[in-house]
């Protein structure tokens, strides 16, 4: 008795049961672009007094963690990124200015004795070299003695409310170590001056700005000061002012200065729209794909649809189990992988049809077994190439694009499990049923198929004139490349640096009026784009938060009301780094694909596939240049996915060329390549149709946030399918002919 089907069935059942348990017990963590909030990337900057090292960055993280906790944000996260960068996520926080003010401050906290007002000194200048002049909260200039206590001496600070209702809100400060004696000396010296004298005040300075200058209480004795290491700062505080003062004191001093190099704010409405749009695209696209597969493969199509549902469950459970963050591109990648998951099933079913039609396998059961065995190498090679692209996204990209690489990689592995384990287990059980043994055509694999039957009758020789196909590819390449030269590539702010703010408006805004208004407001280089009647995007050079608010005010005046749904800021240095990283990722992707294909096939076939990939990349970038659409990080994710998808098609053809060549046939290489192309054409058409349903649904239903992403993938699907058949294969034929 063959135990393999039973073992596969048990494995499939265990995988589905475990995935269901994880999916029900562990939620997936949503990225800020889906649930709304602010993400800030900080970079530690070395100074003469403080060099950036790993330990200093770790200490900076801990100081920032205390400030974030004091902000009162639910479920904040803070993590290092590399040696000198820190990524902070603040869910629900829609005011980036508040976060930037708290996190971006160097926070060199010091406590000074006030010597008097600046007018007390001759000509308003400090009387001694170690004195400084600084304006207090009311704008009055004060002369300050050199600091005697710093933020390092503060143990903790907290906002308190007098329960008796007499004192109102105040801030308690506890000092540690030498700070206790230093505070006593500082307040003791101030207490020697009369009440109301500016010199009786103590100035609390943060980053060269007086944040508070309280008077020392009359009960404090001269030269004795406030002992015990604890004090209260009182004043006309409300709860917000007291908490903010405690936050600034409690945050302490950062070991090294930090600079905000990236800032993203996404409104919860935009994230909810993206989730809803992707969900509808997934439901409709999967339904259309399922109907298409069922119409093609009947019972096997039904089982493949069940396996697709299991694929979705396994992918979701893997995301939850690994604690991965599901971002907007990742959500689109999750939807895309549904279409890619169809590929393995189609490969097996088409191979099973070939086996049945050849009469070497007279029953559906034996044909299905042979189909899985013979299709395995093509499935493995094509999925490994996609995993290479996903891995490169994870290691070379950042932010949401890295999240896309994670979900794409998980999707590829889950699709292989669903096809090679779940579909196999269900298929083995189904074809063994007596009802299907008596009616083999119901299985969907016991006949040739419409596309294959037509090709068999026509016997086309597609490789008779390979140079004609190459000429057509070259013409398309020149046309696309001319768009890059004529129109130029519109790099997004991720690659150039700058700020992008997106609004939804209650009334339509004419982009020309908006450009004129922004020019009058001092932003002549701002780029204004509209999408629909009620969405407007402004892209400009790097802006401060105050300048961004000025743009918002200008747009609000034009529209009556403008709600900010997205706000992204990228520093110039980070933009240059991301652009360089994108080019490196692209070059490494092509190189990795070439090495893998050369190892699995031959250099001739590997080189042909890489040339076809470069052809796809140039055409996709050129089309986006002609359309005037931005090339950003999300586009990079789509581009690398197209590379993986295009290689899939080429691998299937080359795998068949390799198989036919092993049979020892003495036919010319062009004839073998043509036969391989014709034999795999039904799989190419059916797989492309399955993925097209998903991508079309994502393009139409995805909304403004996903349309460009899905459009890039849809264009890549068409171009990649064409190039694998009519660029890579003819090029291999021509190169083989010249190498003889």
ZIJOZI-V18774 format. One record per residue. RES is the residue in three letters. SS is DSSP state (2 for helix, 1 for strand, 0 for the rest). Layout:
res = <RES & RES>
ss = <SS & SS>
This chain:
res = <UNK & UNK & UNK & UNK & UNK & UNK & UNK & UNK & UNK & UNK & UNK & UNK & UNK & UNK & UNK & UNK & UNK & UNK & UNK & UNK & UNK & UNK & UNK & UNK & UNK & UNK & UNK & UNK & UNK & UNK & UNK & UNK & UNK & UNK & UNK & UNK & UNK & UNK & UNK & UNK & UNK & UNK & UNK & UNK & UNK & UNK & UNK & UNK & UNK & UNK & UNK & UNK & UNK & UNK & UNK & UNK & UNK & UNK & UNK & UNK & UNK & UNK & UNK & UNK & UNK & UNK & UNK & UNK & UNK & UNK & UNK & UNK & UNK & UNK & UNK & UNK & UNK & UNK & UNK & UNK & UNK & UNK & UNK & UNK & UNK & UNK & UNK & UNK & UNK & UNK & UNK & UNK & UNK & UNK & UNK & UNK & UNK & UNK & UNK & UNK & UNK & UNK & UNK & UNK & UNK & UNK & UNK & UNK & UNK & UNK & UNK & UNK & UNK & UNK & UNK & UNK & UNK & UNK & UNK & UNK & UNK & UNK & UNK & UNK & UNK & UNK & UNK & UNK & UNK & UNK & UNK & UNK & UNK & UNK & UNK & UNK & UNK & UNK & UNK & UNK & UNK & UNK & UNK & UNK & UNK & UNK & UNK & UNK & UNK & UNK & UNK & UNK & UNK & UNK & UNK & UNK & UNK & UNK & UNK & UNK & UNK & UNK & UNK & UNK & UNK & UNK & UNK & UNK & UNK & UNK & UNK & UNK & UNK & UNK & UNK & UNK & UNK & UNK & UNK & UNK & UNK & UNK & UNK & UNK & UNK & UNK & UNK & UNK & UNK & UNK & UNK & UNK & UNK & UNK & UNK & UNK & UNK & UNK & UNK & UNK & UNK & UNK & UNK & UNK & UNK & UNK & UNK & UNK & UNK & UNK & UNK & UNK & UNK & UNK & UNK & UNK & UNK & UNK & UNK & UNK & UNK & UNK & UNK & UNK & UNK & UNK & UNK & UNK & UNK & UNK & UNK & UNK & UNK & UNK & UNK & UNK & UNK & UNK & UNK & UNK & UNK & UNK & UNK & UNK & UNK & UNK & UNK & UNK & UNK & UNK & UNK & UNK & UNK & UNK & UNK & UNK & UNK & UNK & UNK & UNK & UNK & UNK & UNK & UNK & UNK & UNK & UNK & UNK & UNK & UNK & UNK & UNK & UNK & UNK & UNK & UNK & UNK & UNK & UNK & UNK & UNK & UNK & UNK & UNK & UNK & UNK & UNK & UNK & UNK & UNK & UNK & UNK & UNK & UNK & UNK & UNK & UNK & UNK & UNK & UNK & UNK & UNK & UNK & UNK & UNK & UNK & UNK & UNK & UNK & UNK & UNK & UNK & UNK & UNK & UNK & UNK & UNK & UNK & UNK & UNK & UNK & UNK & UNK & UNK & UNK & UNK & UNK & UNK & UNK & UNK & UNK & UNK & UNK & UNK & UNK & UNK & UNK & UNK & UNK & UNK & UNK & UNK & UNK & UNK & UNK & UNK & UNK & UNK & UNK & UNK & UNK & UNK & UNK & UNK & UNK & UNK & UNK & UNK & UNK & UNK & UNK & UNK & UNK & UNK & UNK & UNK & UNK & UNK & UNK & UNK & UNK & UNK & UNK & UNK & UNK & UNK & UNK & UNK & UNK & UNK & UNK & UNK & UNK & UNK & UNK & UNK & UNK & UNK & UNK & UNK & UNK & UNK & UNK & UNK & UNK & UNK & UNK & UNK & UNK & UNK & UNK & UNK & UNK & UNK & UNK & UNK & UNK & UNK & UNK & UNK & UNK & UNK & UNK & UNK & UNK & UNK & UNK & UNK & UNK & UNK & UNK & UNK & UNK & UNK & UNK & UNK & UNK & UNK & UNK & UNK & UNK & UNK & UNK & UNK & UNK & UNK & UNK & UNK & UNK & UNK & UNK & UNK & UNK & UNK & UNK & UNK & UNK & UNK & UNK & UNK & UNK & UNK & UNK & UNK & UNK & UNK & UNK & UNK & UNK & UNK & UNK & UNK & UNK & UNK & UNK & UNK & UNK & UNK & UNK & UNK & UNK & UNK & UNK & UNK & UNK & UNK & UNK & UNK & UNK & UNK & UNK & UNK & UNK & UNK & UNK & UNK & UNK & UNK & UNK & UNK & UNK & UNK & UNK & UNK & UNK & UNK & UNK & UNK & UNK & UNK & UNK & UNK & UNK & UNK & UNK & UNK & UNK & UNK & UNK & UNK & UNK & UNK & UNK & UNK & UNK & UNK & UNK & UNK & UNK & UNK & UNK & UNK & UNK & UNK & UNK & UNK & UNK & UNK & UNK & UNK & UNK & UNK & UNK & UNK & UNK & UNK & UNK & UNK & UNK & UNK & UNK & UNK & UNK & UNK & UNK & UNK & UNK & UNK & UNK & UNK & UNK & UNK & UNK & UNK & UNK & UNK & UNK & UNK & UNK & UNK & UNK & UNK & UNK & UNK & UNK & UNK & UNK & UNK & UNK & UNK & UNK & UNK & UNK & UNK & UNK & UNK & UNK & UNK & UNK & UNK & UNK & UNK & UNK & UNK & UNK & UNK & UNK & UNK & UNK & UNK & UNK & UNK & UNK & UNK & UNK & UNK & UNK & UNK & UNK & UNK & UNK & UNK & UNK & UNK & UNK & UNK & UNK & UNK & UNK & UNK & UNK & UNK & UNK & UNK & UNK & UNK & UNK & UNK & UNK & UNK & UNK & UNK & UNK & UNK & UNK & UNK & UNK & UNK & UNK & UNK & UNK & UNK & UNK & UNK & UNK & UNK & UNK & UNK & UNK & UNK & UNK & UNK & UNK & UNK & UNK & UNK & UNK & UNK & UNK & UNK & UNK & UNK & UNK & UNK & UNK & UNK & UNK & UNK & UNK & UNK & UNK & UNK & UNK & UNK & UNK & UNK & UNK & UNK & UNK & UNK & UNK & UNK & UNK & UNK & UNK & UNK & UNK & UNK & UNK & UNK & UNK & UNK & UNK & UNK & UNK & UNK & UNK & UNK & UNK & UNK & UNK & UNK & UNK & UNK & UNK & UNK & UNK & UNK & UNK & UNK & UNK & UNK & UNK & UNK & UNK & UNK & UNK & UNK & UNK & UNK & UNK & UNK & UNK & UNK & UNK & UNK & UNK & UNK & UNK & UNK & UNK & UNK & UNK & UNK & UNK & UNK & UNK & UNK & UNK & UNK & UNK & UNK & UNK & UNK & UNK & UNK & UNK & UNK & UNK & UNK>
ss = <0 & 0 & 0 & 2 & 2 & 2 & 2 & 2 & 2 & 2 & 2 & 2 & 2 & 2 & 2 & 2 & 2 & 2 & 2 & 2 & 2 & 2 & 2 & 2 & 2 & 0 & 0 & 0 & 1 & 1 & 0 & 2 & 2 & 2 & 2 & 0 & 1 & 1 & 1 & 1 & 1 & 1 & 1 & 1 & 1 & 0 & 0 & 0 & 0 & 0 & 0 & 0 & 0 & 2 & 2 & 2 & 2 & 2 & 2 & 2 & 2 & 2 & 2 & 2 & 2 & 2 & 2 & 2 & 2 & 2 & 2 & 0 & 0 & 0 & 0 & 0 & 1 & 1 & 1 & 1 & 1 & 0 & 0 & 0 & 1 & 1 & 1 & 1 & 1 & 1 & 1 & 0 & 0 & 0 & 0 & 2 & 2 & 2 & 2 & 2 & 2 & 2 & 2 & 0 & 0 & 0 & 0 & 0 & 1 & 1 & 1 & 1 & 1 & 1 & 1 & 1 & 1 & 2 & 2 & 2 & 0 & 2 & 2 & 2 & 0 & 0 & 0 & 0 & 0 & 0 & 0 & 1 & 1 & 1 & 1 & 0 & 0 & 0 & 0 & 0 & 1 & 1 & 1 & 1 & 0 & 0 & 0 & 0 & 1 & 1 & 2 & 2 & 2 & 1 & 1 & 1 & 1 & 1 & 1 & 1 & 1 & 0 & 0 & 0 & 0 & 0 & 0 & 0 & 1 & 1 & 1 & 1 & 1 & 1 & 1 & 0 & 0 & 2 & 2 & 2 & 2 & 2 & 2 & 2 & 2 & 2 & 2 & 2 & 2 & 2 & 0 & 0 & 0 & 0 & 0 & 0 & 0 & 2 & 2 & 2 & 1 & 1 & 1 & 1 & 1 & 1 & 0 & 0 & 1 & 1 & 1 & 1 & 0 & 0 & 1 & 0 & 0 & 0 & 0 & 0 & 0 & 0 & 0 & 0 & 0 & 0 & 0 & 0 & 0 & 1 & 1 & 1 & 1 & 1 & 1 & 1 & 1 & 0 & 2 & 2 & 2 & 2 & 2 & 2 & 2 & 2 & 2 & 2 & 2 & 2 & 2 & 0 & 0 & 0 & 0 & 0 & 1 & 1 & 1 & 1 & 1 & 1 & 1 & 1 & 1 & 1 & 0 & 2 & 2 & 2 & 2 & 2 & 2 & 2 & 2 & 2 & 2 & 2 & 2 & 2 & 2 & 2 & 2 & 2 & 2 & 2 & 2 & 2 & 2 & 2 & 2 & 2 & 2 & 2 & 2 & 2 & 2 & 2 & 2 & 2 & 2 & 2 & 2 & 2 & 2 & 2 & 2 & 2 & 2 & 2 & 2 & 2 & 2 & 2 & 2 & 2 & 2 & 2 & 2 & 2 & 2 & 2 & 0 & 0 & 1 & 1 & 0 & 2 & 2 & 2 & 2 & 2 & 2 & 2 & 2 & 2 & 2 & 2 & 2 & 2 & 2 & 2 & 2 & 2 & 2 & 2 & 2 & 2 & 2 & 2 & 2 & 2 & 2 & 2 & 2 & 2 & 2 & 0 & 0 & 0 & 0 & 0 & 0 & 2 & 2 & 2 & 2 & 2 & 2 & 2 & 2 & 2 & 2 & 2 & 2 & 2 & 2 & 2 & 2 & 2 & 2 & 2 & 2 & 2 & 2 & 2 & 2 & 2 & 2 & 2 & 2 & 2 & 2 & 2 & 2 & 2 & 0 & 0 & 2 & 2 & 2 & 2 & 2 & 2 & 2 & 2 & 2 & 2 & 2 & 2 & 2 & 2 & 2 & 2 & 2 & 2 & 2 & 2 & 2 & 2 & 2 & 2 & 2 & 2 & 2 & 2 & 2 & 2 & 2 & 2 & 2 & 0 & 0 & 2 & 2 & 2 & 2 & 2 & 0 & 2 & 2 & 2 & 2 & 0 & 0 & 0 & 0 & 0 & 0 & 2 & 2 & 2 & 2 & 2 & 2 & 2 & 2 & 2 & 0 & 0 & 0 & 0 & 0 & 0 & 0 & 2 & 2 & 2 & 2 & 2 & 2 & 2 & 2 & 2 & 2 & 2 & 2 & 2 & 2 & 2 & 2 & 2 & 2 & 2 & 2 & 2 & 0 & 0 & 0 & 0 & 1 & 0 & 2 & 2 & 2 & 2 & 0 & 1 & 1 & 1 & 1 & 1 & 1 & 1 & 1 & 0 & 0 & 0 & 0 & 0 & 2 & 2 & 2 & 2 & 2 & 2 & 2 & 2 & 2 & 2 & 0 & 0 & 0 & 0 & 0 & 0 & 1 & 1 & 1 & 1 & 0 & 0 & 0 & 0 & 1 & 1 & 1 & 1 & 1 & 1 & 0 & 0 & 0 & 0 & 2 & 2 & 2 & 2 & 2 & 2 & 2 & 2 & 2 & 2 & 2 & 2 & 2 & 2 & 2 & 0 & 0 & 1 & 1 & 1 & 1 & 1 & 1 & 1 & 1 & 1 & 0 & 2 & 2 & 2 & 2 & 2 & 2 & 2 & 2 & 2 & 2 & 2 & 2 & 2 & 2 & 2 & 2 & 2 & 2 & 2 & 2 & 2 & 2 & 2 & 2 & 2 & 2 & 2 & 2 & 2 & 0 & 0 & 2 & 2 & 2 & 2 & 2 & 2 & 2 & 2 & 2 & 2 & 2 & 2 & 2 & 2 & 2 & 2 & 2 & 2 & 2 & 2 & 2 & 2 & 2 & 2 & 2 & 0 & 0 & 0 & 1 & 0 & 2 & 2 & 2 & 2 & 2 & 2 & 2 & 2 & 2 & 2 & 2 & 2 & 2 & 2 & 2 & 2 & 2 & 2 & 2 & 2 & 2 & 2 & 2 & 2 & 2 & 2 & 2 & 2 & 2 & 2 & 0 & 0 & 0 & 0 & 0 & 0 & 2 & 2 & 2 & 2 & 2 & 2 & 2 & 2 & 2 & 2 & 2 & 2 & 2 & 2 & 2 & 2 & 2 & 2 & 2 & 2 & 2 & 2 & 2 & 2 & 2 & 2 & 2 & 2 & 2 & 2 & 2 & 2 & 2 & 0 & 2 & 2 & 2 & 2 & 2 & 2 & 2 & 2 & 2 & 2 & 2 & 2 & 2 & 2 & 2 & 2 & 2 & 2 & 2 & 2 & 2 & 2 & 2 & 2 & 2 & 2 & 2 & 2 & 2 & 2 & 2 & 2 & 2 & 2 & 2 & 2 & 2 & 0>
